[in-house]
Amino acid sequence: MSVVARYDINAARAQRLEALGERWEFELDGDVFSLPTELPRDAVRVLGALDPTDLDGLLTLLLGEEQFKRFGEHDISVQDIQALLEAYARDTGMSLGESSASTRS
């Protein structure tokens, strides 16, 4: 009788975090910010409740209150934010489109 290999979630998470690190950093006007490379499961509920046009809500969730306040002090366009989120998605495998988080398969 053969046994199917068991998937170890903790080992897979450790591999992802080793490859990506726990934080994804970006710079704006010399100020450094960081986003999580993984979101907790309950973040999906919060993201789902956000209006699709609520960039501030999304950024507050990702950055946290303190970083979001610093981020808001910079002159940044919607296109800048879109490019930032696209780079974040590309580098972490996280998709934040349509106000819901998912990962690429």
N, C-alpha and C positions, 0 to 999 in steps of 0.2 A: 504494500500500500504506500503510495507516494503522498507526500504532504506538500501542499502549495506553500511557497515561501511566504513568510509573514512580513508585512510592511511595517517598519518601525518609524512612526511619526516623529519621535524625538530625534532619531538619527538623521532623518531627512531634513528636519528643521535645523539641526546643528550644521549639516552640510551647506544648506542655503545661507545661513548666517555666517559661516566661515567664508563662503564665496563672496557674499555681498557686504558683510559687516552689519551691525545693528542699526546704523544710521546712514542715510544718503544725504550728502552735503551739497549745497550750492552757494554761490557767492553773488551778492548784489551790491554794487558800489562799495566794495571792500568789506561789507558786512557778511559774515558767514552764518548760514541757517542750516538746519538739518531736519530731515523727514524720516520717519521710521521705514525700514525696509520691509517690515511685516506689520499688518494691522490686526488687532484683536477681532475676534468673531463678532462681538457686539458693535463694532464700528460700522458694519454693513447696515444695521438697523438705523443708526444715526445718519449714515449717508443716504439711505433710502428715503428718509423723512425730509431731506433737504430739497428745496426747489432746484431744478436743474440749472437755474441762472444764479444761484447763491454761491458765488465764488468766495465771498468772505466766510461763509459757513464752512465750506470745504477746506479753505486754507486754515481756519481756526482749528478745525478737527485735526488736520495733519501737522500743523506747526505747534499747536498749543497756544495758550493765551499770551504768554510773555513774548514768544517769537513773533506771533501775529502782530502784536503791537509794534515791535521794531520793524517788521516787514511793511506795515502801513505807513511808516515814516518816509518810505521811498516813493519816488515817482515811477510808477510801473503801469504798463498798458495791459489790456486784456490779451493782446497777442503775446506779450512777454509771459503772462501766466500760462497761456495755452502751450507755449514752447517749453516752459518749465515742467508742466504736467506730462507732456509728451516724452521729455527726457527721463523723467522719473519713472514713467510706465515702461519705457524701453529698458532702462537699467535694472529695474527691480522685478519686472514681469507683472506689475500691478496695473490694472485698468480701472480708471475712476470715471469713465464715461457714463452718461445717463444717470448720474447720482447713485451709482451702485458700484461697489468694489467687486472686482473679480480678478482672477489671474489667468494669464494665457495658458492654453493647454499645449 
